[in-house]
Amino acid sequence: MSHIYKHIELTGSSTESIEDAVAQAIERANQTIHDMRWFEVTETRGHIEHGRIGHWQVTIKVGFTLESH
């Protein structure tokens, strides 16, 4: 049996860390997307406020299995 995968791009943000930004994106996507299998970080950036890191923004590709009928 073969599988077909689809991938989407998400951007998560966090005031805590890069890892938390990724977790926020995946946890939110999990509410509507099923069978997520992998993620790949494609971009990391941050917002600077008053000379300090205000929050992180991390863009990821998430792959998931398409349902078969």
Buried (B, 14 or more C-beta within 10 A) or exposed (E): EEEEEEBEEBBBBBEEEBEBBBBBBBEEBEEEBEEBEEBEEEEEEBEEEEEEEEBBBBBBBBBBEEEEE
